Amino acid sequence: MTPQKTSPHRLSGLLSAMATLGPIGYLPAPGTAGSLVATILGAVITMSFGIMTLVIMIVIAALLSFPAIDAHHALTGKHDNKEIIIDEVVGQWLVFLAIPLSPLWERDYLLLVALAFVLFRVFDILKPPPVSTAENLPGAAGVVADDVMAGVLAGVLIMGGMQLFNAMAGQ
């Protein structure tokens, strides 16, 4: 028996499906749908397996996003099409690095998770600098970089807000 080889077309189709998270990228408001899925998965991964597992997942998703986006572009001829949402996963998961872990699904943790979702979407939709600047990078790098910057900005706001809240509560 000879081992079966994966055809380049089949691999491109699989990578393209990763770029769109399967059917999720074809839903109405795919960026928001992808961010919502990423938020739920991020909370479950973090609470079930810890922050280091999420860091590993971020690295894997980021590394897979480049060939996935390129494959989707090659198959559809569309660059940074709205159905590409693997970049939302990377950016949304980055915000979780700013949220302190809670031993249980406590109200404060869930509020921060909801805030992370909202802030990420605001930055991803409005694209203030440096998000808009990052988007101008060529190819898949620009597709991913703007979501990374949106995630970083959302995380910085969450950390700054928590510092301010803690300082005010301490007075």
C-alpha positions in Angstrom: 0.0 0.0 0.0 1.4 3.4 -0.9 0.7 6.4 1.3 -1.7 8.9 0.0 -0.4 12.3 -0.8 -2.4 15.4 -0.1 -3.0 17.3 -3.3 -1.9 20.9 -3.3 -5.6 21.9 -4.2 -6.9 19.9 -1.2 -4.3 21.6 1.1 -5.2 25.0 -0.3 -8.9 24.3 0.4 -8.1 23.3 4.0 -6.0 26.4 4.6 -8.7 28.6 3.0 -11.3 27.0 5.4 -9.0 27.8 8.3 -8.8 31.5 7.1 -12.6 31.7 7.3 -13.1 29.4 10.3 -15.1 27.2 8.1 -18.6 28.6 7.7 -18.3 31.3 10.3 -16.6 33.6 7.9 -19.6 33.5 5.6 -22.1 34.6 8.3 -23.5 38.1 8.4 -20.9 40.4 10.2 -18.2 37.8 9.9 -15.6 39.9 11.8 -17.9 40.2 14.8 -18.9 36.5 14.5 -15.3 35.5 14.4 -14.4 37.7 17.3 -17.3 36.3 19.3 -16.2 32.7 18.6 -12.6 33.7 19.5 -13.8 35.4 22.8 -15.7 32.3 23.9 -12.9 29.9 22.9 -10.3 32.2 24.6 -12.2 32.3 27.8 -12.7 28.5 27.8 -9.1 27.8 26.9 -7.8 30.2 29.5 -10.1 29.0 32.3 -9.7 25.3 31.5 -6.0 25.1 30.5 -4.3 28.3 31.7 -2.8 31.3 30.1 0.3 29.5 28.7 -2.0 27.3 26.6 -3.6 30.4 25.2 -0.2 31.8 24.4 0.7 28.7 22.5 -2.7 28.8 20.7 -2.0 32.5 19.7 1.4 31.5 18.3 -0.1 28.6 16.3 -3.0 30.7 15.0 -0.7 33.5 14.0 1.7 31.1 12.2 -1.2 29.4 10.4 -2.9 32.6 9.5 -0.2 33.5 6.9 -0.5 30.4 4.7 -4.3 30.3 5.3 -4.8 33.9 4.2 -2.5 33.4 1.2 -4.4 30.2 0.2 -7.8 31.9 0.5 -6.5 34.7 -1.7 -5.1 32.3 -4.3 -8.4 30.4 -4.4 -10.8 33.4 -4.5 -8.6 36.2 -5.9 -9.8 38.4 -3.1 -7.3 40.1 -0.8 -8.4 40.8 2.8 -11.9 39.7 2.0 -14.4 40.1 4.9 -14.8 36.3 5.2 -11.2 36.0 6.3 -11.4 35.9 10.1 -8.5 33.9 11.4 -6.9 37.3 12.0 -9.7 38.3 14.4 -8.9 35.2 16.4 -5.3 36.2 16.8 -6.2 39.8 17.7 -9.0 38.9 20.1 -7.0 36.3 21.9 -4.2 38.8 22.4 -6.5 40.9 24.6 -6.9 38.0 27.0 -3.2 38.5 28.0 -4.4 41.7 29.7 -7.2 40.0 31.7 -6.2 38.6 35.1 -7.3 35.1 35.6 -10.1 34.4 38.0 -10.3 31.1 39.9 -14.0 30.7 38.8 -16.2 32.2 36.2 -16.7 35.3 38.4 -18.7 38.3 37.4 -15.7 40.6 37.2 -13.9 38.2 34.9 -16.9 37.9 32.6 -17.2 41.7 32.5 -13.6 42.0 31.5 -14.0 39.4 28.8 -17.1 41.3 27.4 -15.1 44.5 27.6 -12.2 42.8 25.7 -14.6 41.8 23.0 -16.2 45.3 22.6 -12.9 47.2 22.7 -11.3 44.9 20.2 -14.2 45.3 17.8 -14.2 49.1 18.2 -10.5 49.3 17.3 -10.8 46.7 14.5 -13.8 48.6 12.9 -12.7 52.2 13.4 -9.0 51.4 12.7 -7.3 54.4 14.4 -3.6 54.7 14.0 -1.6 52.5 14.5 -4.2 50.0 13.5 -4.7 51.7 10.1 -0.9 51.9 9.6 -0.5 48.2 10.3 -3.2 47.4 7.8 -1.0 48.9 5.0 1.6 46.2 5.3 1.7 44.0 2.2 -0.1 40.7 1.8 -1.2 38.5 4.8 1.0 40.6 7.1 -1.3 43.6 6.7 -4.4 41.4 7.2 -3.1 40.1 10.5 -1.2 43.2 11.7 -4.2 45.5 12.0 -5.9 42.9 14.2 -2.8 42.4 16.3 -2.7 46.2 16.9 -6.4 46.3 17.7 -5.8 43.6 20.2 -2.8 45.3 21.7 -4.7 48.6 22.0 -7.7 46.9 23.6 -5.4 45.1 26.1 -3.5 48.4 27.0 -6.9 50.1 27.7 -8.0 47.2 29.8 -4.8 47.2 31.8 -4.8 51.0 32.2 -8.4 50.9 33.2 -7.7 48.3 35.9 -4.8 50.3 37.2 -6.9 53.4 37.4 -9.8 51.5 39.1 -7.4 50.0 41.6 -5.8 53.4 42.3 -9.2 55.0 42.8 -10.4 52.1 45.0 -7.3 52.4 47.2 -8.0 56.0 48.1 
